[in-house]
């Protein structure tokens, strides 16, 4: 049986898991959907005599037999890379066919997914994640989503300190003049800084909670790993993504009620894995900020090995976990 790893060519996090599985003599095939159709060929059949799709994916280095896949580690695959001769409507059509064809065959695999892309897609929607967290018994900051500037100003005026956190709802930032993507960091905003440009799209404003530190909580099946993130720079205290060099990490225990809420949240979305961000207020309250179904974990040195092993256990099928969702 095979563990299939779907990710881009350079993915140091996936490399850790692949290395662990290889050490255990588990058969691993690593593929990037971007190789289709230029250097990845697919042939698959189904008929009334089959129990599912049968076929083979032939890559540059390894082949994958579809009905021998035990589990899939869905990390960070690249988009399909189409023939450069295609343009306009032809390229759009070919991309849609690739998603339905190769993408459909892969997502039809009836095995353990970490995680299934359809479940990632739902859990990765910010408003859905906050709603599910609240229903799971977890605390979230007061949050407003609006394109009404007056409503945004009123919301901020009613907050303690009259300051809010503005954070982009999506992960796809605009591009600069060179076409390179850039990040939209969390910023502090006051009512008087809100302009009528808010009407142009949806904006998310959250209560600004003075924090003691951040938490990166990683869930693998029924195991929970957590670390405090302490930031020494002002920029990182506003958004930890701005200055990783300023961080120090310390593993920590998770309050019982938070752990119970996280498990309910995982069950709600049918996830085997998630990296969840919390901030801890000065009085010790944990507030969920983000759910990252494919989030990073290897940047925390003390948790790198145990999380690698937990993921390898799950993919190998040696972990005794209760979730049976795809």
N, C-alpha and C positions, 0 to 999 in steps of 0.2 A: 504494500500500500504506500501511497505517496502523499507527502505534504506539499501542497502548492503554495508558493509565495508570490503574490502579485504586487510588484513594486517597481519603481524606477531603477535605472542602473546604479546610481549612487545613493545608497540608503544605509548609513552606518548602523542605524537601529535595527533594521531587518538583518543586517550582517551578523549581529550578535546572536539572534535567534537561530539563523541558519547554521552558524558555527556550532552552537550547542546541539542542535539536532544532528548535525553531521558527526559530532563526537559520539553521539549515541547510536550511530550507524542507522539513522532513519533516512529513508530515501526522500530527497528534497528536489523539487523542480522549481526554479525561479524564472518567472516570465514577466515581461512588461507589455501590456496591451498596445503600447506605442509601436511595437515591432510589427503589428498587424496593419495592413496586409503585406508590407514590403518584404519582411524577412521572417514572418510567422505564417505558416500555412495551417488551415484547419479543414478537416474532413470529418463529418459526423452524420450518423443515421439514426433514425428511430422507426420502428414498425411494430405491428401488434405482437410480435414474438419477443420484443425487448421489454425490459422493465424500466428502462430509461434511455437517454441518449448514449450511444456508443460511438467512439471515434478517437481521433488522435490530433494533437496539436504538434506540429513539427517546427521547432525553433532552431536558432543558429547553433546552439550548444546541446540542448537536450529536448527530447520528445516527451509529451504528456499523454498518457492514456486516460481518457475521461472517466471511465468507470472504475479506475483504480485510485481515485483521489479520496484519501481519508479525511483531510481537513484543508482549509484554505486560510492563509494569513493574508488578509487584505490590508496592505499597508498604504502605500502612496503611489499607485500606478499612474503612469503618464497618459495623456489623451492619445487617441489614435493618430498615427502619423501617415497621412495619405500621400499618394503619388503626387510629386510636384507638378505634374502636367495637368492635374485637375484644378479647376477654378470655378468660382461662382456656384451656380445651382448644382453642378455635377459634384463638387466637393461636399456640399451640404447633404446631398443624397447619399453619397458614398459613406460619409461619416454616420448618418442615421442607420444605414444598412449594417455597418460594422458594429454599432452599438446593439442593434437588434439581433444580429447573427452571432458574432463571437461573444458579445456581452450577454446575450440571452443564454447561450450554451453554458457559460461559466456560472451565471447566477442560478441556473437550474440544477447545479450540482447539489445533491442531497447528502450533505455531510456537515461537520462542524465548521462554522465560519467564525473568524475572529477579525472583523465582524462581517455579516452579510451587508453588501453595499446599500440595499434598500433600507435596512435598519439604521445604518450610519446616516443616510440622507435625512431620515426623520429626526433622529436624536440630535443632529447637527443644526437644526433650525432653532435659533435662539429663543423666540417666544414660546415654541413648543417645549423646549427644555426647561424653561423657567416655570411654566405651568405644571409640567410633570413633577418637577422638584417640589413645588408647593404642595401638590397633592400627595407626595410621598412623605410629607412631614418635615421637609427641610426649609430653612429660612432663606429667603432671597431679598435683595434690596428692593425698596419701593422703586417701581419702574414705570416710565411713561413712554409709549410709542405714539408719535404724532407727526403730522405735517402742518400743524397749526401753531404759528409762532406765539400767539397770545396764550394758548394752553401750555406751551413749554415754559413761558415766563412765569405763569401762575404756579405751575408745578414746582419750579425752582424756588420761588419766593416763599413757598410753604415748607421747604425743607430746613432742617437744622443747619445753621450756618449759611443758609441761602446759597448753596453751591451744589452742583450736580456733577456726575461723571457722564461725559458723552462718549459713547462707544459705538462703532459701526456695527450694524446688525449682521452683515455678511462677512465673508472671508476674502471676497474678490475686490481688491482695491483698484482704483483707476490707475492708469499708466502715466509716467512722466513723458516729456517731449521725445525721449529716446525709445519709448515703447516698453521700458522696463517697469515691472510692477513695483509698487512701494507699499509699505504698511501704513495703516491708519491707526495710530496709537490712541489709547484712552487719554482724554484730556479733561481738566476741570473747566467748568463753564458757569458763569453767573447770568442772571436774568437779563441784565443790560447788554450782554454780549450776543443775545439771540437776535438774528435778523430775519427779515421776511423771506430770505432764501430757504428757510426751513420748509416752505410750502412746496419745494421742488421735488421732494421725495420723503420717504419715512425716515424718522430719526428716533434714536433711543436715548433717553435720559434716565439716569439712575441716581438714587440717593447716594451722596458722598459719605462713606462710612470711614471715619478715622480708624486705621487698622494698626494692630500690633505687628502682624506679619501675614504673609500669604501661605497657602497650603496647596501643594500638588498631591492629590489623592489618586492613586492608580488602582484599578480593580481588574483582577484576572480571575474569571469564574467567581468562586466564593471567597477568594483571598483579597484582602485590602492592604495596600501599602501607602504610607503617608509620610510626607516630609514638610517641615516648616521651611519657608524661604524668607530669609532676612536680607533686606536690601540696604546698602549703605549710601546709595546716591538718591538724590531728590527725584530724578527722572524715573528710576526703577520703583520708587515708592508709589508713583502714580500709575505706572504700567511696567510690570516686571520684564516684559519683552524688550524694553529699550536698552537694558544694560545688564547682561548676564554676568559680566565680570565683577559686578558689585555684590553678587549674591553669596551668601553662605547657607548651607543646608544642614538640617538636623532632623533625623527621623523622629517620629512622634506617634503616640497613641491617638486613636480616633474615639471621640465620645460615643457611648453606646447608642444614643438616639440618632446621632449623625450616621453611624455605620448602618443602623437599621433602615434609615431613610434612603441611603445610597443603594442598599440591596433592593429595596422596593423600586427605586428609579431604574436600576438595571433590568429588573424583571419587566417593568412597564415597556421599555424599549426593546427587550429581547436581546440585550447585548452580553457578550462574553468578556468584553474588554472596554475600558474607558479611562481616560485621564481627565479628572474633574478638578476644577480650580475653585478654591474657597478663599475668602479672606476672613481673618479672625479679628474682631473688634477689640477695643481696649478692655472691654468687660468680659472677653472670652467667648462671645457669640460667634458661631460659624455661619457664614453667608455663602451660599453657592453662587458663583459668578458665571462659570462656563462648563459645558459638557463637551469634551473632545473625543469622539468615538475612535479616532485614529491618532490621538495625541502622543507626544514624545514622552519618554520616561528615562532614557539612558543618561540624561544630563545630571541626575542625582547619583553621585558616586556610590553611596552606601546601599542604594536600592537596585543598582544596575544588575548585579548577579542574581539576586533572588527573583526579580521580575523576569529576567531572561529565562530562568529555570521554570518559573510558573507558566510562562507562555509555551515553552517547549513541552512541558507536561501536558498542557491542554491540547496542543496540536498533535502530539504523539498519541494521545488517548490514554495516558496513564494517570491523569488527574481525575479524582473521584468527585465530579461536580454534578449539580442537580439540574442545570439548565440543559434542555434538549432542543432549544430553538435553533433554527438555521440562521 
